[in-house]
């Protein structure tokens, strides 16, 4: 797997690895559950809800990769760029810049 000098170089690769509608939907659900988990952890002072959100986010994302997209998650090779890509894709989907 190639190395990337910047997130701007990595993001087109990230999008190619997330082409299927089902994968994007599963990522969106997982990231939403993560954000809900963080919010509830803050409101209810329950830090374990952050962990539950992380498990949900990766669980939904990996189901999308293994069973819909049929590829390996980028997080295995580029964990921080992939995490940033998740949030960028989430934001792009929310504002309609990317389609589901």
C-alpha positions as CSV (number, residue, x, y, z in Angstrom):
1,X,0.0,0.0,0.0
2,X,1.4,3.4,-0.9
3,X,2.2,6.1,1.6
4,X,0.6,9.5,1.4
5,X,2.2,12.9,2.0
6,X,-1.1,14.5,3.1
7,X,-4.7,13.9,3.7
8,X,-5.5,15.6,0.4
9,X,-3.5,12.9,-1.3
10,X,-5.1,10.1,0.7
11,X,-8.8,11.1,0.4
12,X,-9.3,10.2,-3.3
13,X,-8.0,6.7,-2.4
14,X,-10.3,6.6,0.6
15,X,-13.3,7.5,-1.6
16,X,-12.4,4.7,-4.1
17,X,-12.4,2.2,-1.2
18,X,-16.0,3.4,-0.3
19,X,-17.8,3.4,-3.7
20,X,-20.7,1.1,-2.9
21,X,-23.9,2.7,-1.5
22,X,-24.2,0.1,1.2
23,X,-20.7,0.7,2.5
24,X,-21.3,4.4,2.7
25,X,-24.6,3.8,4.5
26,X,-23.0,1.5,7.0
27,X,-20.2,3.9,7.6
28,X,-22.7,6.7,8.2
29,X,-24.7,4.6,10.7
30,X,-21.5,3.6,12.5
31,X,-20.2,7.2,12.7
32,X,-23.6,8.4,13.8
33,X,-23.6,5.8,16.6
34,X,-20.1,6.9,17.6
35,X,-21.2,10.5,17.9
36,X,-24.3,9.6,19.9
37,X,-22.1,7.5,22.2
38,X,-19.7,10.4,22.8
39,X,-22.6,12.8,23.4
40,X,-24.3,10.4,25.8
41,X,-21.0,9.7,27.6
42,X,-20.6,13.5,28.2
43,X,-24.2,14.1,29.3
44,X,-24.5,11.0,31.5
45,X,-20.8,11.0,32.6
46,X,-20.4,7.4,31.3
47,X,-17.0,7.1,29.6
48,X,-17.7,3.5,28.5
49,X,-20.3,4.8,26.1
50,X,-17.3,6.2,24.0
51,X,-16.0,2.7,23.8
52,X,-19.4,1.4,22.7
53,X,-19.5,4.1,20.0
54,X,-16.0,3.1,18.8
55,X,-17.1,-0.6,18.6
56,X,-20.3,0.4,16.8
57,X,-18.4,2.6,14.3
58,X,-15.8,0.0,13.4
59,X,-18.3,-2.8,13.5
60,X,-20.6,-1.2,10.9
61,X,-17.7,0.0,8.8
62,X,-16.0,-3.4,8.7
63,X,-19.2,-5.1,7.8
64,X,-19.4,-2.7,4.9
65,X,-15.9,-3.4,3.8
66,X,-15.9,-7.2,4.1
67,X,-19.5,-8.0,2.9
68,X,-20.4,-5.0,0.6
69,X,-17.3,-3.5,-0.8
70,X,-15.2,-6.7,-0.6
71,X,-12.0,-5.0,0.4
72,X,-9.8,-4.4,3.5
73,X,-10.5,-1.4,5.6
74,X,-7.9,1.4,5.1
75,X,-7.6,1.6,8.8
76,X,-5.4,-1.4,8.9
77,X,-2.6,0.4,7.0
78,X,-3.5,4.1,7.6
79,X,-5.4,4.3,10.9
80,X,-5.2,8.1,11.4
81,X,-5.8,9.1,7.8
82,X,-8.7,6.6,7.6
83,X,-10.2,8.0,10.8
84,X,-10.0,11.5,9.3
85,X,-11.5,10.1,6.1
86,X,-14.4,8.7,8.0
87,X,-15.3,12.0,9.5
88,X,-14.7,13.8,6.1
89,X,-17.0,11.4,4.3
90,X,-19.6,11.7,7.0
91,X,-19.5,15.5,6.7
92,X,-19.6,15.3,2.9
93,X,-22.6,13.0,3.0
94,X,-24.4,15.2,5.4
95,X,-24.0,18.3,3.2
96,X,-24.6,16.5,0.0
97,X,-21.1,16.9,-1.4
98,X,-20.9,13.1,-1.7
99,X,-23.8,10.7,-2.4
100,X,-24.8,7.6,-0.5
